[in-house]
Amino acid sequence: MPSPQVTFDFAEISRQIGDATETGTPPVDRWNPNFCGDIDMQIKRDGRWFYCGTPIGRHAMVKLFSSVLWREGEHYFLKTPVEKIGIQVEDAPFHVNHLDVITRDGKPYLQFVTTTEDVVIAGDKHPIRVVSDPETGEPSPYIMIRFGMEALISRNVFYQLVEQASEMLFEGQPAFVVHSGDATFSLGTSA
């Protein structure tokens, strides 16, 4: 039986999130609201958000919604202290559009920024992985953001990573790899 469609009160969700946190990411991992149904909201592969087929043009609204994203298995939700609402995600719920190489203790680290202003540094908690399309071989690079949710790394940022890559053995295979602190990530095989 399909989930019922629910209406979505933008002002109310803003109030709930504002009540729950003053700064930073809301503690969605500690909230256990009831499922209220699905809404007609979708995050496209390129990171654009749509509500009822119309792009959400206000960046502040998209940023607010992204702060309460939650994943359970292959399903995505907007989760507040009092409700959990299903949404559709075409690929990954976040989209990386900026890369900086920063130095800490003399080591270079890869710092990624999403279109919703999440900032993560590649490492054990934020690994990079690359999946190749089985038909075309085209790579789709991802980095973990939070709560089991990844960001698709934009083509431009991926090219920046490739420029920094070196060739070496990775898990017994010749590969192009990048380093972030003490972590090493494969961008794909070189053979």
C-alpha positions as semicolon CSV with decimal commas, in nm:
position;residue;x (nm);y (nm);z (nm)
1;M;0,000;0,000;0,000
2;P;0,155;0,336;-0,100
3;S;0,235;0,595;0,165
4;P;-0,018;0,875;0,200
5;Q;0,081;1,212;0,057
6;V;0,113;1,476;0,325
7;T;0,115;1,851;0,310
8;F;0,427;2,033;0,414
9;D;0,427;2,348;0,624
10;F;0,759;2,525;0,557
11;A;0,711;2,772;0,843
12;E;0,635;2,493;1,092
13;I;0,939;2,285;1,001
14;S;1,157;2,596;1,031
15;R;1,016;2,659;1,378
16;Q;1,071;2,297;1,487
17;I;1,431;2,297;1,368
18;G;1,497;2,636;1,522
19;D;1,357;2,517;1,854
20;A;1,581;2,210;1,845
21;T;1,915;2,375;1,778
22;E;2,075;2,715;1,785
23;T;2,381;2,641;1,570
24;G;2,530;2,359;1,367
25;T;2,360;2,045;1,246
26;P;2,044;1,950;1,435
27;P;2,070;1,625;1,635
28;V;1,852;1,427;1,395
29;D;2,019;1,107;1,513
30;R;1,856;1,156;1,855
31;W;1,506;1,233;1,726
32;N;1,254;0,948;1,697
33;P;0,936;1,096;1,548
34;N;0,660;0,897;1,382
35;F;0,655;0,860;1,003
36;C;0,396;1,100;0,861
37;G;0,401;0,997;0,494
38;D;0,574;1,115;0,180
39;I;0,585;1,459;0,021
40;D;0,653;1,551;-0,339
41;M;1,009;1,666;-0,277
42;Q;1,309;1,547;-0,476
43;I;1,683;1,605;-0,473
44;K;1,821;1,573;-0,826
45;R;2,159;1,422;-0,913
46;D;2,304;1,770;-0,970
47;G;2,206;1,881;-0,618
48;R;1,896;2,085;-0,710
49;W;1,594;2,051;-0,481
50;F;1,235;2,041;-0,612
51;Y;0,901;2,067;-0,433
52;C;0,589;1,965;-0,629
53;G;0,795;1,974;-0,950
54;T;0,917;2,331;-0,893
55;P;1,279;2,414;-0,808
56;I;1,329;2,549;-0,457
57;G;1,504;2,876;-0,534
58;R;1,578;2,998;-0,184
59;H;1,923;2,873;-0,082
60;A;1,842;2,929;0,287
61;M;1,543;2,695;0,258
62;V;1,746;2,423;0,085
63;K;2,019;2,459;0,348
64;L;1,759;2,428;0,624
65;F;1,608;2,113;0,473
66;S;1,949;1,959;0,415
67;S;2,027;2,002;0,785
68;V;1,746;1,760;0,877
69;L;1,808;1,496;0,612
70;W;1,805;1,140;0,739
71;R;1,866;0,806;0,572
72;E;1,727;0,465;0,663
73;G;1,843;0,196;0,421
74;E;1,773;0,329;0,074
75;H;1,505;0,573;0,193
76;Y;1,552;0,942;0,272
77;F;1,353;1,163;0,506
78;L;1,326;1,512;0,644
79;K;1,322;1,454;1,018
80;T;1,222;1,698;1,292
81;P;1,158;1,632;1,661
82;V;0,790;1,564;1,587
83;E;0,765;1,427;1,231
84;K;0,951;1,221;0,971
85;I;0,855;1,279;0,608
86;G;0,974;1,077;0,308
87;I;1,141;1,245;0,011
88;Q;1,302;1,118;-0,311
89;V;1,676;1,135;-0,382
90;E;1,789;1,071;-0,738
91;D;2,149;0,979;-0,650
92;A;2,319;1,131;-0,345
93;P;2,150;1,386;-0,118
94;F;2,449;1,622;-0,114
95;H;2,658;1,771;-0,394
96;V;3,023;1,883;-0,359
97;N;3,109;2,192;-0,559
98;H;3,435;2,309;-0,398
99;L;3,769;2,160;-0,292
100;D;4,049;2,314;-0,089
101;V;4,380;2,158;0,002
102;I;4,460;2,268;0,355
103;T;4,769;2,196;0,564
104;R;4,764;2,069;0,921
105;D;5,079;1,965;1,106
106;G;5,268;1,981;0,778
107;K;5,033;1,738;0,598
108;P;4,793;1,820;0,314
109;Y;4,425;1,744;0,370
110;L;4,141;1,750;0,118
111;Q;3,856;1,972;0,238
112;F;3,526;1,949;0,051
113;V;3,237;2,197;0,057
114;T;2,883;2,107;-0,051
115;T;2,628;2,331;-0,217
116;T;2,451;2,340;0,121
117;E;2,772;2,460;0,292
118;D;2,864;2,137;0,469
119;V;3,242;2,119;0,511
120;V;3,420;1,785;0,552
121;I;3,780;1,672;0,538
122;A;3,845;1,341;0,362
123;G;3,959;1,075;0,606
124;D;3,833;0,775;0,801
125;K;3,502;0,943;0,892
126;H;3,461;1,097;0,547
127;P;3,595;0,845;0,294
128;I;3,603;0,903;-0,081
129;R;3,482;0,628;-0,313
130;V;3,445;0,611;-0,689
131;V;3,188;0,395;-0,866
132;S;3,217;0,333;-1,240
133;D;2,907;0,297;-1,454
134;P;2,907;-0,066;-1,575
135;E;2,796;0,033;-1,927
136;T;2,987;0,356;-1,994
137;G;3,275;0,328;-1,747
138;E;3,206;0,689;-1,641
139;P;3,318;0,748;-1,281
140;S;3,084;0,878;-1,011
141;P;3,289;0,998;-0,713
142;Y;3,136;1,032;-0,365
143;I;3,239;1,143;-0,018
144;M;3,060;1,057;0,306
145;I;2,903;1,364;0,468
146;R;2,706;1,248;0,774
147;F;2,468;0,982;0,908
148;G;2,545;0,743;0,620
149;M;2,467;1,003;0,354
150;E;2,708;1,088;0,076
151;A;2,773;1,377;-0,158
152;L;2,829;1,333;-0,529
153;I;3,153;1,512;-0,612
154;S;3,100;1,747;-0,909
155;R;3,289;1,682;-1,230
156;N;3,495;1,999;-1,187
157;V;3,605;1,900;-0,835
158;F;3,676;1,543;-0,951
159;Y;3,908;1,682;-1,220
160;Q;4,088;1,879;-0,948
161;L;4,132;1,554;-0,755
162;V;4,265;1,376;-1,064
163;E;4,523;1,655;-1,110
164;Q;4,649;1,582;-0,758
165;A;4,651;1,205;-0,797
166;S;4,960;0,992;-0,815
167;E;4,996;0,641;-0,948
168;M;5,072;0,364;-0,699
169;L;4,960;0,020;-0,590
170;F;4,634;0,034;-0,396
171;E;4,496;-0,290;-0,256
172;G;4,725;-0,480;-0,492
173;Q;4,615;-0,295;-0,807
174;P;4,785;-0,008;-0,992
175;A;4,564;0,292;-0,924
176;F;4,546;0,670;-0,924
177;V;4,525;0,777;-0,561
178;V;4,491;1,093;-0,356
179;H;4,604;1,151;0,000
180;S;4,430;1,344;0,277
181;G;4,640;1,343;0,592
182;D;4,727;0,979;0,656
183;A;4,434;0,846;0,448
184;T;4,470;0,726;0,090
185;F;4,181;0,695;-0,156
186;S;4,168;0,536;-0,500
187;L;4,016;0,734;-0,785
188;G;4,032;0,432;-1,014
189;T;4,268;0,176;-1,156
190;S;4,547;0,289;-1,385
191;A;4,584;-0,036;-1,579
